[in-house]
Amino acid sequence: MFPAKLQPLVFAFIMSGFMAFLMSGILTLLNLGWFSGFLSAWLQAYVVAHACAFPLVLVFAPLSRKLTTKLVKTN
């Protein structure tokens, strides 16, 4: 378990992991099609994608929160 103060970091890691996993799989399939080494290619792409996605989520999450606050009407 992690301390509560790390919640944003843990959330960003998990969310970026899910997104990188799914997007790398979809894009690997679209670009290369299904072939015998597909799973290996997908996992290699995932490692690179997650390494990029995690710091990007950390950088862009505050901007996303601010934009969401401006775009969503609250009572």
PDB file of N, CA, C and O in Angstrom:
ATOM      1  N   MET A   1       0.831  -1.187   0.000  1.00  0.00           N
ATOM      2  CA  MET A   1       0.000   0.000   0.000  1.00  0.00           C
ATOM      3  C   MET A   1       0.877   1.253   0.000  1.00  0.00           C
ATOM      4  O   MET A   1       2.006   1.252   0.491  1.00  0.00           O
ATOM      5  N   PHE A   2       0.329   2.290  -0.554  1.00  0.00           N
ATOM      6  CA  PHE A   2       1.037   3.559  -0.645  1.00  0.00           C
ATOM      7  C   PHE A   2       0.391   4.578   0.288  1.00  0.00           C
ATOM      8  O   PHE A   2      -0.805   4.489   0.567  1.00  0.00           O
ATOM      9  N   PRO A   3       1.158   5.534   0.767  1.00  0.00           N
ATOM     10  CA  PRO A   3       0.557   6.599   1.583  1.00  0.00           C
ATOM     11  C   PRO A   3      -0.363   7.476   0.728  1.00  0.00           C
ATOM     12  O   PRO A   3      -0.170   7.601  -0.481  1.00  0.00           O
ATOM     13  N   ALA A   4      -1.346   8.069   1.362  1.00  0.00           N
ATOM     14  CA  ALA A   4      -2.360   8.869   0.660  1.00  0.00           C
ATOM     15  C   ALA A   4      -1.745   9.994  -0.157  1.00  0.00           C
ATOM     16  O   ALA A   4      -2.275  10.345  -1.211  1.00  0.00           O
ATOM     17  N   LYS A   5      -0.635  10.568   0.307  1.00  0.00           N
ATOM     18  CA  LYS A   5      -0.041  11.699  -0.420  1.00  0.00           C
ATOM     19  C   LYS A   5       0.473  11.299  -1.806  1.00  0.00           C
ATOM     20  O   LYS A   5       0.683  12.161  -2.660  1.00  0.00           O
ATOM     21  N   LEU A   6       0.676  10.002  -2.031  1.00  0.00           N
ATOM     22  CA  LEU A   6       1.149   9.526  -3.335  1.00  0.00           C
ATOM     23  C   LEU A   6       0.009   9.156  -4.280  1.00  0.00           C
ATOM     24  O   LEU A   6       0.254   8.695  -5.394  1.00  0.00           O
ATOM     25  N   GLN A   7      -1.231   9.356  -3.843  1.00  0.00           N
ATOM     26  CA  GLN A   7      -2.386   8.979  -4.659  1.00  0.00           C
ATOM     27  C   GLN A   7      -2.336   9.542  -6.071  1.00  0.00           C
ATOM     28  O   GLN A   7      -2.588   8.786  -7.010  1.00  0.00           O
ATOM     29  N   PRO A   8      -2.027  10.826  -6.290  1.00  0.00           N
ATOM     30  CA  PRO A   8      -1.977  11.336  -7.668  1.00  0.00           C
ATOM     31  C   PRO A   8      -0.903  10.638  -8.515  1.00  0.00           C
ATOM     32  O   PRO A   8      -1.112  10.388  -9.702  1.00  0.00           O
ATOM     33  N   LEU A   9       0.215  10.332  -7.916  1.00  0.00           N
ATOM     34  CA  LEU A   9       1.297   9.657  -8.644  1.00  0.00           C
ATOM     35  C   LEU A   9       0.906   8.224  -9.001  1.00  0.00           C
ATOM     36  O   LEU A   9       1.141   7.776 -10.124  1.00  0.00           O
ATOM     37  N   VAL A  10       0.320   7.514  -8.063  1.00  0.00           N
ATOM     38  CA  VAL A  10      -0.113   6.133  -8.312  1.00  0.00           C
ATOM     39  C   VAL A  10      -1.220   6.118  -9.366  1.00  0.00           C
ATOM     40  O   VAL A  10      -1.212   5.277 -10.265  1.00  0.00           O
ATOM     41  N   PHE A  11      -2.166   7.044  -9.256  1.00  0.00           N
ATOM     42  CA  PHE A  11      -3.233   7.142 -10.252  1.00  0.00           C
ATOM     43  C   PHE A  11      -2.654   7.390 -11.639  1.00  0.00           C
ATOM     44  O   PHE A  11      -3.047   6.727 -12.599  1.00  0.00           O
ATOM     45  N   ALA A  12      -1.732   8.331 -11.754  1.00  0.00           N
ATOM     46  CA  ALA A  12      -1.125   8.646 -13.049  1.00  0.00           C
ATOM     47  C   ALA A  12      -0.391   7.439 -13.621  1.00  0.00           C
ATOM     48  O   ALA A  12      -0.461   7.190 -14.824  1.00  0.00           O
ATOM     49  N   PHE A  13       0.304   6.693 -12.786  1.00  0.00           N
ATOM     50  CA  PHE A  13       1.034   5.512 -13.247  1.00  0.00           C
ATOM     51  C   PHE A  13       0.071   4.449 -13.778  1.00  0.00           C
ATOM     52  O   PHE A  13       0.296   3.870 -14.841  1.00  0.00           O
ATOM     53  N   ILE A  14      -1.001   4.200 -13.027  1.00  0.00           N
ATOM     54  CA  ILE A  14      -1.961   3.176 -13.446  1.00  0.00           C
ATOM     55  C   ILE A  14      -2.720   3.615 -14.695  1.00  0.00           C
ATOM     56  O   ILE A  14      -2.870   2.835 -15.636  1.00  0.00           O
ATOM     57  N   MET A  15      -3.195   4.846 -14.708  1.00  0.00           N
ATOM     58  CA  MET A  15      -3.946   5.331 -15.867  1.00  0.00           C
ATOM     59  C   MET A  15      -3.078   5.354 -17.122  1.00  0.00           C
ATOM     60  O   MET A  15      -3.523   4.931 -18.188  1.00  0.00           O
ATOM     61  N   SER A  16      -1.862   5.836 -17.006  1.00  0.00           N
ATOM     62  CA  SER A  16      -0.977   5.863 -18.170  1.00  0.00           C
ATOM     63  C   SER A  16      -0.633   4.445 -18.610  1.00  0.00           C
ATOM     64  O   SER A  16      -0.449   4.194 -19.801  1.00  0.00           O
ATOM     65  N   GLY A  17      -0.544   3.524 -17.667  1.00  0.00           N
ATOM     66  CA  GLY A  17      -0.282   2.129 -18.016  1.00  0.00           C
ATOM     67  C   GLY A  17      -1.410   1.525 -18.830  1.00  0.00           C
ATOM     68  O   GLY A  17      -1.170   0.886 -19.854  1.00  0.00           O
ATOM     69  N   PHE A  18      -2.650   1.728 -18.376  1.00  0.00           N
ATOM     70  CA  PHE A  18      -3.807   1.220 -19.123  1.00  0.00           C
ATOM     71  C   PHE A  18      -3.873   1.833 -20.523  1.00  0.00           C
ATOM     72  O   PHE A  18      -4.031   1.124 -21.516  1.00  0.00           O
ATOM     73  N   MET A  19      -3.750   3.149 -20.586  1.00  0.00           N
ATOM     74  CA  MET A  19      -3.853   3.823 -21.879  1.00  0.00           C
ATOM     75  C   MET A  19      -2.722   3.413 -22.823  1.00  0.00           C
ATOM     76  O   MET A  19      -2.965   3.155 -24.002  1.00  0.00           O
ATOM     77  N   ALA A  20      -1.505   3.352 -22.323  1.00  0.00           N
ATOM     78  CA  ALA A  20      -0.373   2.960 -23.164  1.00  0.00           C
ATOM     79  C   ALA A  20      -0.542   1.521 -23.643  1.00  0.00           C
ATOM     80  O   ALA A  20      -0.237   1.215 -24.795  1.00  0.00           O
ATOM     81  N   PHE A  21      -1.023   0.638 -22.774  1.00  0.00           N
ATOM     82  CA  PHE A  21      -1.215  -0.761 -23.142  1.00  0.00           C
ATOM     83  C   PHE A  21      -2.231  -0.887 -24.279  1.00  0.00           C
ATOM     84  O   PHE A  21      -1.976  -1.550 -25.284  1.00  0.00           O
ATOM     85  N   LEU A  22      -3.380  -0.241 -24.103  1.00  0.00           N
ATOM     86  CA  LEU A  22      -4.429  -0.339 -25.115  1.00  0.00           C
ATOM     87  C   LEU A  22      -4.042   0.351 -26.423  1.00  0.00           C
ATOM     88  O   LEU A  22      -4.216  -0.213 -27.503  1.00  0.00           O
ATOM     89  N   MET A  23      -3.522   1.561 -26.321  1.00  0.00           N
ATOM     90  CA  MET A  23      -3.172   2.300 -27.537  1.00  0.00           C
ATOM     91  C   MET A  23      -2.020   1.648 -28.297  1.00  0.00           C
ATOM     92  O   MET A  23      -2.044   1.599 -29.527  1.00  0.00           O
ATOM     93  N   SER A  24      -1.021   1.150 -27.589  1.00  0.00           N
ATOM     94  CA  SER A  24       0.088   0.497 -28.286  1.00  0.00           C
ATOM     95  C   SER A  24      -0.400  -0.773 -28.978  1.00  0.00           C
ATOM     96  O   SER A  24       0.064  -1.092 -30.073  1.00  0.00           O
ATOM     97  N   GLY A  25      -1.321  -1.498 -28.361  1.00  0.00           N
ATOM     98  CA  GLY A  25      -1.873  -2.689 -29.001  1.00  0.00           C
ATOM     99  C   GLY A  25      -2.671  -2.357 -30.247  1.00  0.00           C
ATOM    100  O   GLY A  25      -2.511  -2.993 -31.289  1.00  0.00           O
ATOM    101  N   ILE A  26      -3.526  -1.361 -30.133  1.00  0.00           N
ATOM    102  CA  ILE A  26      -4.344  -0.951 -31.281  1.00  0.00           C
ATOM    103  C   ILE A  26      -3.462  -0.461 -32.431  1.00  0.00           C
ATOM    104  O   ILE A  26      -3.654  -0.855 -33.581  1.00  0.00           O
ATOM    105  N   LEU A  27      -2.502   0.394 -32.113  1.00  0.00           N
ATOM    106  CA  LEU A  27      -1.656   0.952 -33.172  1.00  0.00           C
ATOM    107  C   LEU A  27      -0.698  -0.083 -33.757  1.00  0.00           C
ATOM    108  O   LEU A  27      -0.398  -0.041 -34.950  1.00  0.00           O
ATOM    109  N   THR A  28      -0.222  -1.001 -32.940  1.00  0.00           N
ATOM    110  CA  THR A  28       0.617  -2.074 -33.475  1.00  0.00           C
ATOM    111  C   THR A  28      -0.201  -2.929 -34.444  1.00  0.00           C
ATOM    112  O   THR A  28       0.283  -3.293 -35.516  1.00  0.00           O
ATOM    113  N   LEU A  29      -1.428  -3.245 -34.070  1.00  0.00           N
ATOM    114  CA  LEU A  29      -2.291  -4.038 -34.941  1.00  0.00           C
ATOM    115  C   LEU A  29      -2.614  -3.296 -36.235  1.00  0.00           C
ATOM    116  O   LEU A  29      -2.565  -3.887 -37.313  1.00  0.00           O
ATOM    117  N   LEU A  30      -2.939  -2.023 -36.141  1.00  0.00           N
ATOM    118  CA  LEU A  30      -3.265  -1.242 -37.344  1.00  0.00           C
ATOM    119  C   LEU A  30      -2.067  -1.087 -38.272  1.00  0.00           C
ATOM    120  O   LEU A  30      -2.207  -1.163 -39.493  1.00  0.00           O
ATOM    121  N   ASN A  31      -0.894  -0.870 -37.696  1.00  0.00           N
ATOM    122  CA  ASN A  31       0.287  -0.617 -38.520  1.00  0.00           C
ATOM    123  C   ASN A  31       0.937  -1.876 -39.074  1.00  0.00           C
ATOM    124  O   ASN A  31       1.454  -1.868 -40.191  1.00  0.00           O
ATOM    125  N   LEU A  32       0.914  -2.954 -38.301  1.00  0.00           N
ATOM    126  CA  LEU A  32       1.627  -4.164 -38.723  1.00  0.00           C
ATOM    127  C   LEU A  32       0.710  -5.336 -39.040  1.00  0.00           C
ATOM    128  O   LEU A  32       1.130  -6.299 -39.681  1.00  0.00           O
ATOM    129  N   GLY A  33      -0.536  -5.260 -38.598  1.00  0.00           N
ATOM    130  CA  GLY A  33      -1.440  -6.396 -38.777  1.00  0.00           C
ATOM    131  C   GLY A  33      -1.073  -7.515 -37.814  1.00  0.00           C
ATOM    132  O   GLY A  33      -0.111  -7.415 -37.052  1.00  0.00           O
ATOM    133  N   TRP A  34      -1.864  -8.588 -37.866  1.00  0.00           N
ATOM    134  CA  TRP A  34      -1.600  -9.738 -36.994  1.00  0.00           C
ATOM    135  C   TRP A  34      -0.539 -10.609 -37.644  1.00  0.00           C
ATOM    136  O   TRP A  34      -0.683 -10.993 -38.805  1.00  0.00           O
ATOM    137  N   PHE A  35       0.515 -10.923 -36.923  1.00  0.00           N
ATOM    138  CA  PHE A  35       1.583 -11.794 -37.427  1.00  0.00           C
ATOM    139  C   PHE A  35       2.139 -12.587 -36.264  1.00  0.00           C
ATOM    140  O   PHE A  35       1.762 -12.347 -35.117  1.00  0.00           O
ATOM    141  N   SER A  36       3.018 -13.516 -36.532  1.00  0.00           N
ATOM    142  CA  SER A  36       3.476 -14.450 -35.498  1.00  0.00           C
ATOM    143  C   SER A  36       4.180 -13.760 -34.330  1.00  0.00           C
ATOM    144  O   SER A  36       4.128 -14.272 -33.212  1.00  0.00           O
ATOM    145  N   GLY A  37       4.823 -12.639 -34.544  1.00  0.00           N
ATOM    146  CA  GLY A  37       5.517 -11.930 -33.472  1.00  0.00           C
ATOM    147  C   GLY A  37       4.751 -10.749 -32.921  1.00  0.00           C
ATOM    148  O   GLY A  37       5.330  -9.860 -32.297  1.00  0.00           O
ATOM    149  N   PHE A  38       3.429 -10.739 -33.155  1.00  0.00           N
ATOM    150  CA  PHE A  38       2.622  -9.588 -32.768  1.00  0.00           C
ATOM    151  C   PHE A  38       2.714  -9.274 -31.281  1.00  0.00           C
ATOM    152  O   PHE A  38       2.935  -8.121 -30.911  1.00  0.00           O
ATOM    153  N   LEU A  39       2.552 -10.266 -30.430  1.00  0.00           N
ATOM    154  CA  LEU A  39       2.550 -10.009 -28.988  1.00  0.00           C
ATOM    155  C   LEU A  39       3.879  -9.433 -28.515  1.00  0.00           C
ATOM    156  O   LEU A  39       3.902  -8.553 -27.655  1.00  0.00           O
ATOM    157  N   SER A  40       4.965  -9.915 -29.061  1.00  0.00           N
ATOM    158  CA  SER A  40       6.281  -9.387 -28.703  1.00  0.00           C
ATOM    159  C   SER A  40       6.423  -7.931 -29.157  1.00  0.00           C
ATOM    160  O   SER A  40       6.920  -7.086 -28.412  1.00  0.00           O
ATOM    161  N   ALA A  41       5.983  -7.650 -30.379  1.00  0.00           N
ATOM    162  CA  ALA A  41       6.039  -6.277 -30.896  1.00  0.00           C
ATOM    163  C   ALA A  41       5.162  -5.362 -30.055  1.00  0.00           C
ATOM    164  O   ALA A  41       5.547  -4.233 -29.752  1.00  0.00           O
ATOM    165  N   TRP A  42       3.985  -5.847 -29.678  1.00  0.00           N
ATOM    166  CA  TRP A  42       3.057  -5.064 -28.861  1.00  0.00           C
ATOM    167  C   TRP A  42       3.685  -4.735 -27.511  1.00  0.00           C
ATOM    168  O   TRP A  42       3.628  -3.588 -27.068  1.00  0.00           O
ATOM    169  N   LEU A  43       4.278  -5.718 -26.859  1.00  0.00           N
ATOM    170  CA  LEU A  43       4.875  -5.473 -25.546  1.00  0.00           C
ATOM    171  C   LEU A  43       6.069  -4.526 -25.627  1.00  0.00           C
ATOM    172  O   LEU A  43       6.283  -3.718 -24.723  1.00  0.00           O
ATOM    173  N   GLN A  44       6.846  -4.621 -26.701  1.00  0.00           N
ATOM    174  CA  GLN A  44       7.953  -3.680 -26.882  1.00  0.00           C
ATOM    175  C   GLN A  44       7.420  -2.264 -27.061  1.00  0.00           C
ATOM    176  O   GLN A  44       7.960  -1.313 -26.495  1.00  0.00           O
ATOM    177  N   ALA A  45       6.360  -2.130 -27.850  1.00  0.00           N
ATOM    178  CA  ALA A  45       5.747  -0.812 -28.055  1.00  0.00           C
ATOM    179  C   ALA A  45       5.141  -0.293 -26.752  1.00  0.00           C
ATOM    180  O   ALA A  45       5.197   0.904 -26.471  1.00  0.00           O
ATOM    181  N   TYR A  46       4.567  -1.191 -25.964  1.00  0.00           N
ATOM    182  CA  TYR A  46       3.971  -0.789 -24.692  1.00  0.00           C
ATOM    183  C   TYR A  46       5.011  -0.217 -23.732  1.00  0.00           C
ATOM    184  O   TYR A  46       4.759   0.796 -23.079  1.00  0.00           O
ATOM    185  N   VAL A  47       6.159  -0.846 -23.644  1.00  0.00           N
ATOM    186  CA  VAL A  47       7.209  -0.364 -22.737  1.00  0.00           C
ATOM    187  C   VAL A  47       7.610   1.062 -23.101  1.00  0.00           C
ATOM    188  O   VAL A  47       7.757   1.915 -22.226  1.00  0.00           O
ATOM    189  N   VAL A  48       7.786   1.313 -24.389  1.00  0.00           N
ATOM    190  CA  VAL A  48       8.152   2.667 -24.843  1.00  0.00           C
ATOM    191  C   VAL A  48       6.994   3.636 -24.598  1.00  0.00           C
ATOM    192  O   VAL A  48       7.202   4.756 -24.131  1.00  0.00           O
ATOM    193  N   ALA A  49       5.783   3.202 -24.914  1.00  0.00           N
ATOM    194  CA  ALA A  49       4.614   4.074 -24.758  1.00  0.00           C
ATOM    195  C   ALA A  49       4.391   4.452 -23.296  1.00  0.00           C
ATOM    196  O   ALA A  49       4.089   5.606 -22.992  1.00  0.00           O
ATOM    197  N   HIS A  50       4.539   3.490 -22.395  1.00  0.00           N
ATOM    198  CA  HIS A  50       4.318   3.797 -20.983  1.00  0.00           C
ATOM    199  C   HIS A  50       5.420   4.703 -20.450  1.00  0.00           C
ATOM    200  O   HIS A  50       5.161   5.590 -19.636  1.00  0.00           O
ATOM    201  N   ALA A  51       6.630   4.483 -20.901  1.00  0.00           N
ATOM    202  CA  ALA A  51       7.733   5.354 -20.480  1.00  0.00           C
ATOM    203  C   ALA A  51       7.495   6.800 -20.916  1.00  0.00           C
ATOM    204  O   ALA A  51       7.944   7.731 -20.247  1.00  0.00           O
ATOM    205  N   CYS A  52       6.801   6.991 -22.019  1.00  0.00           N
ATOM    206  CA  CYS A  52       6.457   8.344 -22.478  1.00  0.00           C
ATOM    207  C   CYS A  52       5.183   8.856 -21.809  1.00  0.00           C
ATOM    208  O   CYS A  52       5.104  10.020 -21.417  1.00  0.00           O
ATOM    209  N   ALA A  53       4.191   7.983 -21.682  1.00  0.00           N
ATOM    210  CA  ALA A  53       2.873   8.401 -21.196  1.00  0.00           C
ATOM    211  C   ALA A  53       2.885   8.831 -19.734  1.00  0.00           C
ATOM    212  O   ALA A  53       2.220   9.803 -19.376  1.00  0.00           O
ATOM    213  N   PHE A  54       3.616   8.135 -18.896  1.00  0.00           N
ATOM    214  CA  PHE A  54       3.586   8.451 -17.470  1.00  0.00           C
ATOM    215  C   PHE A  54       4.040   9.881 -17.175  1.00  0.00           C
ATOM    216  O   PHE A  54       3.310  10.616 -16.510  1.00  0.00           O
ATOM    217  N   PRO A  55       5.215  10.302 -17.646  1.00  0.00           N
ATOM    218  CA  PRO A  55       5.588  11.696 -17.364  1.00  0.00           C
ATOM    219  C   PRO A  55       4.667  12.709 -18.048  1.00  0.00           C
ATOM    220  O   PRO A  55       4.448  13.802 -17.525  1.00  0.00           O
ATOM    221  N   LEU A  56       4.127  12.347 -19.216  1.00  0.00           N
ATOM    222  CA  LEU A  56       3.213  13.264 -19.895  1.00  0.00           C
ATOM    223  C   LEU A  56       1.919  13.443 -19.098  1.00  0.00           C
ATOM    224  O   LEU A  56       1.385  14.549 -19.017  1.00  0.00           O
ATOM    225  N   VAL A  57       1.419  12.358 -18.513  1.00  0.00           N
ATOM    226  CA  VAL A  57       0.228  12.468 -17.662  1.00  0.00           C
ATOM    227  C   VAL A  57       0.529  13.371 -16.474  1.00  0.00           C
ATOM    228  O   VAL A  57      -0.298  14.205 -16.106  1.00  0.00           O
ATOM    229  N   LEU A  58       1.687  13.215 -15.880  1.00  0.00           N
ATOM    230  CA  LEU A  58       2.040  14.063 -14.733  1.00  0.00           C
ATOM    231  C   LEU A  58       2.090  15.540 -15.123  1.00  0.00           C
ATOM    232  O   LEU A  58       1.690  16.406 -14.344  1.00  0.00           O
ATOM    233  N   VAL A  59       2.576  15.822 -16.314  1.00  0.00           N
ATOM    234  CA  VAL A  59       2.693  17.213 -16.782  1.00  0.00           C
ATOM    235  C   VAL A  59       1.334  17.782 -17.168  1.00  0.00           C
ATOM    236  O   VAL A  59       1.021  18.924 -16.834  1.00  0.00           O
ATOM    237  N   PHE A  60       0.520  16.985 -17.875  1.00  0.00           N
ATOM    238  CA  PHE A  60      -0.719  17.523 -18.438  1.00  0.00           C
ATOM    239  C   PHE A  60      -1.950  17.353 -17.546  1.00  0.00           C
ATOM    240  O   PHE A  60      -2.995  17.935 -17.839  1.00  0.00           O
ATOM    241  N   ALA A  61      -1.859  16.587 -16.487  1.00  0.00           N
ATOM    242  CA  ALA A  61      -3.017  16.420 -15.595  1.00  0.00           C
ATOM    243  C   ALA A  61      -3.486  17.742 -14.991  1.00  0.00           C
ATOM    244  O   ALA A  61      -4.688  18.008 -14.984  1.00  0.00           O
ATOM    245  N   PRO A  62      -2.581  18.578 -14.485  1.00  0.00           N
ATOM    246  CA  PRO A  62      -3.052  19.855 -13.928  1.00  0.00           C
ATOM    247  C   PRO A  62      -3.753  20.734 -14.978  1.00  0.00           C
ATOM    248  O   PRO A  62      -4.765  21.367 -14.679  1.00  0.00           O
ATOM    249  N   LEU A  63      -3.225  20.772 -16.181  1.00  0.00           N
ATOM    250  CA  LEU A  63      -3.856  21.543 -17.254  1.00  0.00           C
ATOM    251  C   LEU A  63      -5.228  20.962 -17.589  1.00  0.00           C
ATOM    252  O   LEU A  63      -6.185  21.707 -17.800  1.00  0.00           O
ATOM    253  N   SER A  64      -5.324  19.649 -17.636  1.00  0.00           N
ATOM    254  CA  SER A  64      -6.597  18.993 -17.918  1.00  0.00           C
ATOM    255  C   SER A  64      -7.631  19.310 -16.843  1.00  0.00           C
ATOM    256  O   SER A  64      -8.798  19.548 -17.152  1.00  0.00           O
ATOM    257  N   ARG A  65      -7.202  19.314 -15.584  1.00  0.00           N
ATOM    258  CA  ARG A  65      -8.128  19.660 -14.484  1.00  0.00           C
ATOM    259  C   ARG A  65      -8.631  21.089 -14.622  1.00  0.00           C
ATOM    260  O   ARG A  65      -9.820  21.351 -14.445  1.00  0.00           O
ATOM    261  N   LYS A  66      -7.723  22.019 -14.940  1.00  0.00           N
ATOM    262  CA  LYS A  66      -8.120  23.422 -15.091  1.00  0.00           C
ATOM    263  C   LYS A  66      -9.094  23.593 -16.257  1.00  0.00           C
ATOM    264  O   LYS A  66     -10.107  24.279 -16.123  1.00  0.00           O
ATOM    265  N   LEU A  67      -8.791  22.973 -17.396  1.00  0.00           N
ATOM    266  CA  LEU A  67      -9.682  23.076 -18.549  1.00  0.00           C
ATOM    267  C   LEU A  67     -11.031  22.447 -18.260  1.00  0.00           C
ATOM    268  O   LEU A  67     -12.061  22.980 -18.671  1.00  0.00           O
ATOM    269  N   THR A  68     -11.041  21.332 -17.564  1.00  0.00           N
ATOM    270  CA  THR A  68     -12.298  20.674 -17.213  1.00  0.00           C
ATOM    271  C   THR A  68     -13.131  21.560 -16.306  1.00  0.00           C
ATOM    272  O   THR A  68     -14.345  21.662 -16.484  1.00  0.00           O
ATOM    273  N   THR A  69     -12.499  22.198 -15.345  1.00  0.00           N
ATOM    274  CA  THR A  69     -13.196  23.091 -14.431  1.00  0.00           C
ATOM    275  C   THR A  69     -13.842  24.246 -15.197  1.00  0.00           C
ATOM    276  O   THR A  69     -14.950  24.671 -14.870  1.00  0.00           O
ATOM    277  N   LYS A  70     -13.143  24.748 -16.217  1.00  0.00           N
ATOM    278  CA  LYS A  70     -13.703  25.842 -17.006  1.00  0.00           C
ATOM    279  C   LYS A  70     -14.828  25.386 -17.942  1.00  0.00           C
ATOM    280  O   LYS A  70     -15.743  26.156 -18.236  1.00  0.00           O
ATOM    281  N   LEU A  71     -14.761  24.152 -18.402  1.00  0.00           N
ATOM    282  CA  LEU A  71     -15.737  23.661 -19.373  1.00  0.00           C
ATOM    283  C   LEU A  71     -16.987  23.052 -18.744  1.00  0.00           C
ATOM    284  O   LEU A  71     -18.033  22.986 -19.391  1.00  0.00           O
ATOM    285  N   VAL A  72     -16.894  22.615 -17.514  1.00  0.00           N
ATOM    286  CA  VAL A  72     -18.025  21.956 -16.861  1.00  0.00           C
ATOM    287  C   VAL A  72     -18.730  22.936 -15.937  1.00  0.00           C
ATOM    288  O   VAL A  72     -18.121  23.548 -15.059  1.00  0.00           O
ATOM    289  N   LYS A  73     -20.014  23.062 -16.158  1.00  0.00           N
ATOM    290  CA  LYS A  73     -20.816  23.965 -15.352  1.00  0.00           C
ATOM    291  C   LYS A  73     -21.109  23.319 -14.004  1.00  0.00           C
ATOM    292  O   LYS A  73     -21.603  22.193 -13.947  1.00  0.00           O
ATOM    293  N   THR A  74     -20.811  24.019 -12.938  1.00  0.00           N
ATOM    294  CA  THR A  74     -21.145  23.530 -11.594  1.00  0.00           C
ATOM    295  C   THR A  74     -22.209  24.448 -11.002  1.00  0.00           C
ATOM    296  O   THR A  74     -22.260  25.639 -11.310  1.00  0.00           O
ATOM    297  N   ASN A  75     -23.042  23.887 -10.162  1.00  0.00           N
ATOM    298  CA  ASN A  75     -24.128  24.677  -9.563  1.00  0.00           C
ATOM    299  C   ASN A  75     -23.662  25.427  -8.352  1.00  0.00           C
ATOM    300  O   ASN A  75     -24.447  26.141  -7.727  1.00  0.00           O
TER     301      ASN A  75
END
